[in-house]
Amino acid sequence: MSLHIVFVEPEIPPNTGNIARTCAATDTVLHLVEPLGFSIDEKAVRRAGLDYWPYVKLEVHESLEAFMEKYESRTMYLATTKGGRIYTEPEYKDEDMFLFGRETAGLPRDFIEAHQEKAIRIPMSEDTRLRSFNLANSANIILFEALRQLDFPGLK
């Protein structure tokens, strides 16, 4: 049993390192969609993931189109501030995938519009000065809701 976290064009190394550590500890597959704003060999990414990198189930995809072509039959949820449903509403299942966009821009607008029925959001203040939560924190929030719904499979 595995869930999947997908970072589309991440820009900040520590976010990817931090979610890599979570993925290793929860047996979650991590997908990185290029272009990346850094090399996954960079010291900052390695440091954030500490010694967990050898345990990360990692897939790197050359583009969002290539990722979608490979996984088009899977159930995907798009994490976005534009999501119509709160992240706790869907009933998550084994092999579900959670897509997160770049730290500065999120997922592409046309991609969200094409998959609006799968767009989910984390509730937050309506203060317009606050754009969104940190990428790694958002991924953790949603991942742990899915794991909770699945009764934390394989985790002690």
N, C-alpha and C positions, 0 to 999 in steps of 0.2 A: 504494500500500500504506500502510495506517495502522493503528495501534493506538489505543485510546481509554482515557484516564484519566478516571474519574468521581469527583468529590468530592461526597458527599451531605451537604448542610448544613454546610460547613466553617465554623469559628469564628475561626480565627487568620489574619489577613491574610498574614503572611510565608510560611506554608505554601503558600497558593494562589499567591502570587507566585513562590515557588521552583519549584513544579511547572510553572507557566506557562513559565518559562524553559527547563526541561527539555523540555517539549512542543514549544516553538518549535524547539529545537536538534535534535530527533529526528523532526520531522514527525508528532508524535502529536497527536490531537485531544483537547482538554480540555473536559469537560462539568462544569458547576457546577449542582447541584440546590439550589434554594431551599427554605426560607429560608436566606440567607447571614448569617453573624454580622458582616458588614461590607459596605461598598459596594466594588465592584471598581474604583471610581474613587479609593478612598482612597490616600493617599500611601504608606502602608506596603506595600500590594500592588504599586503601581507601582514603588517602590524595589526591592523584592525581585525583581521581574521585569526590572528595569533597562529597557533600551530594546528588550526582546524582545516586548512586548505587541502591536505591530503585526503580528508574525509568528505569533501564536498562533491556531490554528484553534479558536475558542471557541464553545461552545453553552451557553446558560443555559436551564434547565428550571424551570418553576414549582413542580414537586413531584416526588417519587419516582414517584408514580403516573403522572404525565404522561411522565416519562422512560421508564418501563417500557412504557407504551402505544406509544410511538414506536419503541422498540428491542427489543420482546419477542422478535423472531425471531433476535436476535444471541446469540452465545456470550458469556456474562458470567461473570466470576470475582469472588467476594466476598472481599476481603481482611479477615480478622478473626482475632483471637486464638482464636476458637472454631472455626476451620477444621480439618477432619479431615485434609486433605492438605497437605504442605509445598509451597510455591509452585514448586519445581523439578520436581514430578512431572507436571503436565499438559503436553501437547504443544500449545503455543500456535500460533494461526494468524492470518493477516491479518484485520483488522477485529475481533479479540477486544477485549472491554471489561473493565476492571478497576475495580471499585467499592470505594470507601473511605468510611467513615463519619466522623462528627464526631470531633474530637480528644478530647472529654470522654466520649463515649458509644459511639462506633463506629456501625455500622449497626444499624437496629432489629432486636431479637431475633426478632420474628415474621417479618421479611423473611429473616433468615439461616436460620431453621428451614424456611421454604418453599423455600429454594434450597440446602439443606445440601450437596447433591452437588457444588456449584460453590464451596464455601467453602474457601479456601486460607489458609495462615498462614506466617509467617516464624518459624523456630525461634528461641527465646530462652531465657534463664535461667528456671528454675522458681521463682525467688525471687518470692513473691507481692507484694512491695513494688514490683516493676517491672511496670506494667500493659501497656505496649506501646512500640513504637518511635515516633519522631516521624512524623507523617503524611506530610510531603513525602519524608522519607528512605525510608519504607516504599514509597511509590509508585515512587520511583526504583529501589529494589532489585528489585521485581517487574517493572517496565517493562524494565529492562535484561536480566533473564533472558529475557523474551519476545523482545526484540530479538536477543539472542545466539542463541536457538533459530532465529530467522528469518534468521540470518547478517547482521545489521545492515543491512537493506535501505535503499539510498539514502544510507547514512552512510559517511563516509570515515574 
